[in-house]
Amino acid sequence: MIQGIPGAPGIAIGRALTLARSAPASTSAAKPETVAADDVERELRRVDEAFRGTKRKLQRLKEDTERRLGGKEADIFAAHLAILSDPELEEEIRRAVSERSLVAEAAVDAAVGLLADEFAAMDDPYMSERAADFRDIGRSLLEQLAGAEDGASPFAGLAEDGIVVAGELTPSDTAQLPPLVRGFVTEAGGATSHAAIMARSLGLPAVVGARNAVAGIRGGETIVVDGFAGRVIVDPTPEELAAYERKRAEWQAAVDADRAQAGEAAVTLDGRRIALGANIGGAAETAGALANGAEEIGLFRTEFMYMNRTESPDEEEQTRQYEAVFRAMEDRPVVLRTLDVGGDKELPYLNLPAEPNPFLGWRAIRLCLDRPDLFDTQLRAMLRAGAGGDLRILFPMVSTVSELRQAKAAVDRAAARLREEGRAVPERWETGVMIEIPSAALLADVLAAEADFFSIGTNDLTQYTLAVDRMNDRISALYDSYHPAVLRLIRHVVESAHAKGKRVGVCGEMAGDPTAVPLLVGLGVDELSMNAPAIPAVRRIVRGLRYAEAAALADEALRQDDGGQVRKLLAARA
């Protein structure tokens, strides 16, 4: 038995698939570490190309991860992109080439290795585990220098199902785990490592920090991964195997029981109903949403339709995509968020200007109002697709009442033109505001007079309220959605909306967090929208709550001094 750290809950039984890969082509006896002065410019060009290629790869991983798992997990790759975009790292590598005549590979090794070692030596476990992020970036740069394809996967050779055993799985590795993988074991990492976080989102049992796992487990050997206890049983006896088969069956039965309630309404024990929706990034995800019991599409991130291409999708293509969602959802509500790009979501073909702080810049509704060619095309497609359906249009990044009025007027103009052309549009539709900026939260009473609904994006609301860049490891501990300041804004938004008879939903990561559900229900939120796999567990939690008790819990949470105290309160009442 190998004892490690619980990475993600669950039981996995299968053959070990040892990921025994060496570092990508770096410096070796066959490749000298230094070059002649005449070759320095060539090496600098290779560094530039490696950075460009790695950024492409990370952007693809970020978009794929956000589509499959959500923004919290995608933030891992956004942080990697931020590191790569920091000129200090690239300048350090370029200096090593130009001043020491190092080959590009040796320069990457030196610069990235130094940073990784600095983080690994930190006492704070969370900070020390960020060393894996730098090693991941370094590996990606070296792979680019070795000529690897942007989309290459370290698991391309796996042809059987089983359990991956590795010294370390980087975030990039974990994001590319194929469906045939049942779980994984790593020697490195802890409960807060990015691999563990992603394993929990993927529903993969995992044990991390399992020392000597690679040496102690042979490829093809039967192993058991106990993600609850952090144990790996190697070559289990028949009795051990039978016991873990029973434990796995019990765990699966609990998961299935949650899913079996998919047709049940999320109603508290004292009769308060909470609508549960799914966040999706494409029409193909509606099947999973319905299978998990989604009552609506609470957030369609339409920006994914614009990514990984050389030009914007035209009206016909967008209409087909939206129509597919409405067909699948039948008469259920569908919330389509208008184009939310800028910040960490770049579209090269839009030629957006570089900004010193893109998260506070020309993005989302600000961009759309300034680019009616983009906005009008999307609004026309939404209205055409929503004819006969329950269409709800959500505007992101609204900070003023004027922006909401302009956006609503744009919808009305698009609808009028479609009617003039003889095209069908919905008899009625709803327009909503995404509350993710403190100014919008504080103006909720005014906005509620003009909007039909609110959807609170807790990720950005937290970031902007606390003035914390959640990609910055040095201050990321300050990023806390449980901070009383954030909770007070949520309460204010709910009270302001309800005073005008309007609904309030939450579509940020908090909505799918089991710990946060009683708190959000107690704050008076009407709808929760999340990644589809989280819906069954959230439904079970809501059905076990009493609203009156949740409201009292929320009142007490609002009286706490900081997020840590709120968490302790929630843990004590769990």
C-alpha positions in Angstrom: 0.0 0.0 0.0 1.2 3.5 -0.9 -0.1 6.3 1.3 -0.6 9.7 -0.4 -2.9 12.7 -0.2 -6.6 12.6 -1.2 -6.7 14.5 -4.5 -10.2 13.8 -5.7 -12.9 11.6 -4.1 -13.9 8.2 -5.5 -12.7 4.7 -6.1 -10.9 3.6 -9.2 -9.8 0.0 -10.0 -7.7 -0.9 -13.1 -4.4 -1.5 -14.6 -1.6 1.0 -14.1 -0.6 3.1 -17.1 2.8 4.4 -16.2 3.5 7.8 -17.8 7.3 7.4 -18.1 8.2 10.3 -20.2 11.5 12.1 -20.1 11.8 15.8 -20.3 11.5 17.2 -23.8 14.6 17.7 -25.8 16.7 20.0 -23.7 20.5 20.2 -23.4 22.4 17.0 -23.6 25.7 15.6 -24.6 24.5 15.5 -28.2 23.5 19.1 -28.1 26.0 21.7 -26.8 24.7 24.3 -24.3 26.3 27.2 -26.1 26.4 28.5 -29.6 28.8 30.6 -31.6 28.2 34.4 -31.7 27.0 34.2 -35.2 24.1 31.8 -34.1 22.8 33.9 -31.3 20.2 35.7 -33.5 18.9 32.3 -34.7 18.5 31.2 -31.0 16.6 34.4 -30.2 14.2 33.8 -33.1 13.7 30.2 -31.7 12.8 31.7 -28.3 10.3 34.1 -29.9 8.7 31.2 -31.9 8.5 29.0 -28.8 6.7 31.7 -26.9 4.2 32.3 -29.7 3.5 28.5 -30.1 3.2 28.0 -26.3 0.7 30.9 -26.1 -1.4 29.3 -28.9 -1.4 26.0 -27.0 -2.4 27.5 -23.7 -5.1 29.6 -25.3 -6.6 26.4 -26.8 -6.3 24.6 -23.5 -8.0 27.5 -21.7 -10.9 27.7 -24.1 -11.4 23.9 -24.1 -11.2 23.7 -20.3 -13.6 26.6 -19.8 -16.1 24.9 -22.2 -15.8 21.5 -20.5 -15.3 22.4 -16.9 -15.8 26.1 -16.3 -14.0 29.4 -15.6 -12.4 28.3 -12.3 -10.4 25.5 -14.0 -9.7 27.6 -17.1 -8.2 30.3 -14.8 -5.2 27.9 -14.4 -4.3 28.4 -18.0 -5.2 32.1 -17.9 -2.6 32.4 -15.1 0.0 30.5 -17.3 -0.7 32.9 -20.2 -0.2 35.8 -17.8 3.2 34.4 -16.8 4.2 34.0 -20.4 3.0 37.6 -21.2 5.1 39.0 -18.4 8.1 40.4 -20.2 10.5 39.5 -17.3 10.5 35.8 -18.1 11.1 36.2 -21.8 13.7 38.9 -21.2 15.5 36.6 -18.7 15.6 33.8 -21.3 16.7 36.2 -24.1 19.5 37.6 -21.8 20.8 34.1 -21.2 21.0 33.6 -25.0 22.5 37.0 -25.9 24.9 37.5 -23.0 25.9 33.9 -22.2 25.4 32.4 -25.8 23.2 29.6 -24.4 21.1 27.6 -26.8 17.4 28.3 -26.4 16.8 25.1 -24.5 19.5 25.8 -22.0 18.2 29.3 -21.5 14.7 28.1 -20.8 16.0 25.4 -18.4 17.9 28.0 -16.5 15.3 30.7 -16.2 12.2 28.5 -15.6 14.2 26.1 -13.3 15.2 29.0 -11.1 11.6 30.3 -10.8 10.3 26.8 -10.1 12.9 26.2 -7.4 12.1 29.5 -5.7 8.4 28.6 -5.5 9.1 25.0 -4.4 11.1 26.3 -1.5 8.3 28.4 -0.1 6.7 27.2 3.2 3.1 27.9 2.1 1.8 24.7 0.5 -0.3 26.5 -1.9 2.6 28.7 -3.1 5.0 25.8 -3.2 2.7 23.8 -5.4 2.8 26.6 -8.0 6.3 25.3 -8.9 4.4 22.8 -11.0 2.9 25.7 -13.0 6.4 27.0 -13.9 7.6 23.5 -14.8 4.5 23.1 -17.0 5.3 26.3 -18.8 8.9 25.3 -19.2 8.0 21.9 -20.6 5.7 23.5 -23.1 8.4 25.9 -24.2 10.8 23.0 -24.6 8.3 21.0 -26.6 7.8 23.9 -28.9 11.6 24.2 -29.3 11.7 20.5 -30.1 9.1 21.0 -32.9 6.1 19.4 -31.1 2.7 20.2 -32.6 0.5 22.6 -30.7 -2.2 20.0 -30.1 0.1 17.1 -29.2 -1.0 15.1 -26.1 1.3 13.2 -23.8 -1.4 10.4 -23.7 -1.5 9.9 -27.5 -0.1 6.4 -27.1 -2.5 5.1 -24.5 -4.8 2.5 -26.1 -6.4 0.9 -23.0 -8.4 2.1 -20.1 -6.7 2.2 -16.7 -5.1 4.4 -14.1 -2.3 6.9 -14.9 0.7 6.7 -12.6 3.2 9.6 -13.0 5.8 11.5 -11.1 3.8 14.7 -11.8 0.8 15.7 -13.9 0.9 19.3 -14.9 -2.3 21.3 -15.5 -1.8 20.8 -19.3 -1.5 17.1 -18.8 -4.6 16.8 -16.7 -6.7 18.9 -19.1 -5.7 16.5 -21.9 -6.5 13.2 -20.0 -8.5 11.0 -22.5 -11.9 9.5 -21.5 -10.3 6.0 -21.1 -8.5 7.1 -18.0 -10.3 6.0 -14.8 -8.1 7.9 -12.3 -4.6 8.9 -11.6 -1.7 8.7 -9.0 1.1 11.2 -8.8 4.2 11.4 -6.7 4.1 15.2 -6.6 1.3 17.6 -5.7 -1.1 18.3 -2.9 -4.8 18.8 -2.3 -4.6 22.4 -3.7 -2.5 21.5 -6.7 -4.0 22.3 -10.0 -4.0 18.7 -11.1 -6.1 17.8 -8.0 -8.5 20.7 -8.6 -9.0 19.6 -12.2 -9.5 15.9 -11.2 -12.3 16.9 -8.9 -14.0 18.8 -11.7 -13.5 15.9 -14.1 -14.9 13.4 -11.5 -11.7 11.4 -11.6 -10.6 9.6 -8.4 -7.0 10.8 -7.6 -4.3 10.3 -5.1 -1.4 12.9 -5.1 1.8 13.2 -3.1 2.2 9.4 -3.3 6.0 9.0 -2.9 7.8 6.3 -4.9 4.6 5.5 -6.8 6.4 5.3 -10.2 9.1 2.9 -8.8 6.6 0.9 -6.7 4.0 0.3 -9.4 4.7 -1.7 -12.6 2.9 -0.9 -15.8 0.0 -3.3 -16.3 -0.3 -4.1 -12.6 -3.8 -4.0 -11.0 -4.1 -1.1 -8.5 -6.9 0.5 -6.5 -7.0 4.3 -6.1 -8.9 5.3 -2.9 -9.4 9.0 -3.5 -11.2 9.3 -0.1 -8.4 8.1 2.0 -5.5 8.9 -0.3 -4.4 5.3 -0.6 -3.1 3.3 -3.5 -3.4 -0.5 -3.1 -0.9 -2.3 -5.4 -1.7 -5.8 -6.6 -4.7 -6.2 -4.2 -5.6 -9.5 -2.7 -8.9 -11.0 -3.7 -10.4 -9.9 -0.3 -9.1 -6.4 -0.8 -10.4 -6.2 -4.3 -13.8 -7.4 -3.2 -13.9 -4.9 -0.4 -13.0 -2.0 -2.8 -15.5 -3.2 -5.4 -18.2 -2.9 -2.7 -16.9 0.5 -1.7 -16.9 1.7 -5.4 -20.4 0.3 -5.9 -21.6 2.2 -2.8 -20.0 5.4 -4.1 -21.4 5.0 -7.5 -24.8 4.3 -6.0 -24.7 7.6 -4.2 -23.7 9.4 -7.4 -26.5 7.6 -9.3 -29.0 8.5 -6.5 -28.2 12.1 -7.1 -28.7 11.7 -10.8 -31.9 9.8 -10.3 -33.5 13.0 -8.8 -32.9 14.7 -12.1 -36.6 15.0 -12.7 -37.3 16.4 -9.2 -37.6 20.0 -8.5 -35.0 21.7 -6.2 -37.4 22.7 -3.5 -36.4 23.2 0.1 -38.1 21.3 3.0 -40.2 24.4 3.7 -41.3 25.0 0.1 -38.9 27.5 -1.5 -38.1 26.5 -5.1 -34.7 27.2 -6.6 -34.3 26.9 -10.4 -31.2 25.0 -11.5 -29.6 25.7 -14.8 -26.5 24.7 -16.8 -23.7 26.8 -18.1 -22.7 25.7 -21.6 -20.3 26.8 -24.3 -21.9 25.1 -27.3 -25.1 23.3 -28.5 -23.5 19.9 -28.0 -23.5 20.4 -24.3 -27.3 20.5 -24.0 -27.5 16.7 -23.8 -25.3 16.6 -20.7 -27.3 19.5 -19.2 -30.6 17.6 -19.7 -29.1 14.3 -18.5 -28.1 16.0 -15.2 -31.6 17.6 -14.8 -31.0 21.2 -15.9 -34.3 23.1 -15.9 -32.8 25.8 -18.2 -29.7 27.0 -19.9 -28.7 29.5 -17.3 -25.7 30.8 -19.3 -24.7 30.1 -22.9 -21.1 31.5 -23.3 -21.5 32.6 -26.9 -17.9 33.8 -27.2 -16.7 30.2 -27.8 -18.4 30.4 -31.2 -16.0 33.2 -32.1 -12.8 31.5 -31.0 -10.2 29.4 -32.9 -11.1 30.9 -36.2 -10.0 33.7 -38.6 -13.2 35.7 -38.8 -16.5 36.2 -36.9 -19.3 33.7 -37.4 -21.9 35.1 -39.7 -25.6 35.5 -38.9 -26.6 32.2 -40.4 -24.0 30.1 -38.6 -24.9 31.7 -35.3 -28.6 31.2 -35.9 -28.1 27.5 -36.5 -26.1 27.1 -33.3 -28.7 28.9 -31.2 -31.6 27.1 -32.8 -30.0 23.7 -31.9 -30.0 24.8 -28.3 -33.6 25.9 -28.4 -34.7 22.6 -30.1 -32.9 20.6 -27.4 -34.3 22.6 -24.5 -37.9 22.7 -26.0 -39.9 25.2 -24.0 -37.3 25.6 -21.2 -35.6 29.0 -20.7 -32.3 29.7 -22.6 -30.1 32.6 -21.4 -27.8 33.7 -24.2 -25.0 36.0 -23.1 -23.9 38.5 -25.7 -20.3 38.4 -26.8 -18.0 38.6 -23.8 -14.5 39.1 -25.2 -11.5 41.2 -24.2 -9.6 40.8 -21.0 -8.2 37.3 -21.2 -10.4 36.4 -24.2 -8.7 37.6 -27.3 -9.9 37.4 -30.9 -6.9 38.2 -33.1 -9.1 39.0 -36.1 -10.8 41.8 -34.3 -7.4 43.6 -34.1 -8.2 45.0 -30.6 -5.6 47.4 -29.4 -3.2 46.4 -26.6 -4.3 47.8 -23.3 -2.3 48.2 -20.0 -5.2 46.6 -18.0 -7.5 44.7 -20.4 -9.7 43.5 -17.5 -10.7 47.1 -17.0 -10.8 48.0 -20.6 -12.6 47.7 -23.9 -14.5 44.5 -23.5 -17.9 42.8 -23.4 -20.8 45.2 -23.7 -18.4 48.1 -24.1 -17.0 46.6 -27.2 -20.3 45.5 -28.5 -21.9 48.9 -28.2 -18.9 50.4 -30.1 -19.0 47.7 -32.8 -22.6 47.5 -34.0 -21.5 45.3 -36.9 -20.7 42.6 -34.4 -23.5 43.3 -32.0 -26.3 43.6 -34.5 -25.3 40.3 -36.3 -25.4 38.4 -33.0 -28.7 40.0 -31.8 -30.4 39.2 -35.1 -29.3 35.5 -34.8 -30.5 35.3 -31.2 -33.9 36.8 -32.1 -34.3 34.5 -35.1 -33.4 31.4 -33.2 -35.5 32.3 -30.2 -38.7 32.7 -32.2 -41.2 30.4 -30.4 -38.7 29.7 -27.6 -38.1 31.2 -24.1 -35.4 33.7 -25.1 -33.5 35.6 -22.5 -30.6 37.9 -23.6 -27.9 38.6 -21.0 -25.6 41.6 -21.2 -22.2 41.2 -19.6 -20.0 43.8 -17.9 -22.7 46.4 -17.6 -21.5 49.2 -15.3 -24.1 52.0 -16.0 -27.8 52.3 -16.6 -27.0 54.0 -20.0 -25.2 50.9 -21.2 -28.3 48.8 -20.4 -30.6 51.2 -22.2 -28.4 51.3 -25.3 -28.2 47.5 -25.4 -31.9 47.1 -25.1 -32.4 49.7 -27.8 -30.1 47.7 -30.1 -32.2 44.6 -29.5 -35.4 46.5 -30.3 -33.9 47.8 -33.5 -32.7 44.4 -34.6 -36.2 42.9 -34.0 -37.9 45.8 -35.9 -35.6 45.2 -38.9 -36.3 41.4 -38.8 -40.0 42.0 -38.8 -39.7 44.4 -41.8 -37.9 41.6 -43.6 -40.8 39.2 -42.8 -38.7 37.1 -40.4 -40.2 35.6 -37.3 -39.1 36.9 -33.9 -40.3 36.0 -30.4 -43.5 37.6 -29.3 -41.6 38.6 -26.2 -38.2 38.1 -24.8 -36.4 39.1 -21.6 -33.2 41.2 -21.2 -31.0 40.8 -18.2 -27.9 42.3 -16.6 -24.9 40.3 -15.5 -23.9 41.7 -12.2 -20.1 41.5 -12.0 -19.0 45.1 -11.4 -19.6 46.8 -8.0 -21.2 49.8 -9.7 -23.9 47.6 -11.2 -24.5 45.9 -7.8 -24.8 49.2 -6.0 -27.2 50.5 -8.8 -29.2 47.3 -8.7 -32.4 49.1 -7.6 -32.2 51.4 -10.6 -31.2 48.6 -13.1 -34.0 46.4 -11.8 -36.5 49.0 -13.0 -35.3 48.4 -16.6 -34.0 44.8 -16.6 -36.1 41.6 -16.5 -33.6 39.6 -14.5 -30.2 39.7 -13.0 -27.4 37.0 -13.2 -24.6 37.5 -10.7 -21.2 36.5 -12.0 -19.4 35.9 -8.7 -16.0 35.3 -10.2 -15.6 38.8 -11.6 -17.7 40.4 -8.9 -15.2 39.1 -6.3 -12.2 40.2 -8.4 -13.5 43.7 -8.9 -14.9 44.2 -5.4 -11.7 43.1 -3.6 -9.3 44.6 -6.2 -7.6 41.2 -6.5 -6.1 39.8 -9.7 -7.1 36.1 -9.3 -4.3 35.1 -11.7 -1.6 36.6 -9.4 -0.3 33.9 -7.1 1.2 36.4 -4.7 -2.2 37.8 -3.8 -4.5 35.1 -4.9 -5.3 34.2 -1.2 -7.1 37.6 -1.0 -9.5 36.4 -3.8 -12.4 35.1 -1.7 -16.0 34.9 -2.9 -17.0 34.3 0.7 -15.7 37.7 1.8 -18.6 39.5 3.6 -18.2 42.5 1.2 -19.1 40.2 -1.7 -21.9 38.6 0.2 -23.3 42.0 1.2 -23.4 43.0 -2.5 -25.2 39.8 -3.4 -27.8 40.5 -0.6 -28.3 44.1 -1.9 -28.8 42.9 -5.5 -31.3 40.3 -4.4 -33.3 42.7 -2.2 -33.3 45.4 -4.9 -34.4 43.0 -7.6 -37.2 41.4 -5.4 -38.5 44.9 -4.6 -39.2 45.3 -8.3 -40.5 41.7 -8.7 -37.4 40.6 -10.7 -35.5 37.3 -10.4 -31.8 36.9 -9.4 -29.6 34.0 -10.4 -25.9 33.2 -9.8 -23.9 31.8 -12.7 -20.4 32.0 -11.3 -18.3 29.1 -9.8 -20.0 29.7 -6.5 -23.3 28.4 -7.8 -21.9 24.9 -8.1 -20.0 24.9 -4.9 -21.8 22.6 -2.4 -20.4 24.7 0.5 -21.9 27.9 -0.9 -25.4 26.5 -1.8 -27.0 27.0 1.7 -25.5 30.5 1.8 -26.8 31.5 -1.6 -30.2 30.1 -0.9 -30.3 32.0 2.4 -29.3 35.2 0.7 -32.5 34.8 -1.4 -31.1 33.9 -4.8 -33.8 32.4 -7.1 -31.7 30.5 -9.6 -28.3 28.7 -9.6 -26.6 27.9 -12.9 -23.4 25.8 -13.0 -21.5 23.2 -15.0 -23.9 20.4 -15.7 -22.2 17.6 -13.6 -22.6 19.7 -10.4 -26.4 19.9 -10.8 -27.3 16.6 -9.1 -25.4 17.3 -5.9 -26.7 20.8 -5.7 -30.3 19.6 -6.1 -29.8 17.1 -3.3 -28.4 19.9 -1.0 -31.3 22.3 -1.8 -33.9 19.5 -1.1 -32.3 18.9 2.3 -32.4 22.6 3.4 -34.9 24.6 5.2 -35.0 28.1 3.8 -35.7 29.7 7.2 -32.5 28.1 8.6 -30.5 29.0 5.5 -31.7 32.7 5.8 -30.6 32.8 9.4 -27.2 31.3 8.4 -26.8 34.0 5.7 -27.6 36.7 8.2 -24.9 35.4 10.5 -22.4 35.1 7.7 -23.0 38.8 6.8 -21.9 39.7 10.4 -18.5 38.0 10.0 -15.3 39.9 9.6 -13.7 38.0 6.7 -14.1 35.0 4.4 -12.2 32.7 6.7 -14.8 33.2 9.5 -17.6 32.7 7.0 -16.1 29.3 6.0 -15.7 28.3 9.6 -19.4 29.2 10.2 -20.5 27.2 7.2 -18.4 24.2 8.2 -19.8 24.2 11.7 -23.4 24.2 10.4 -22.8 21.6 7.6 
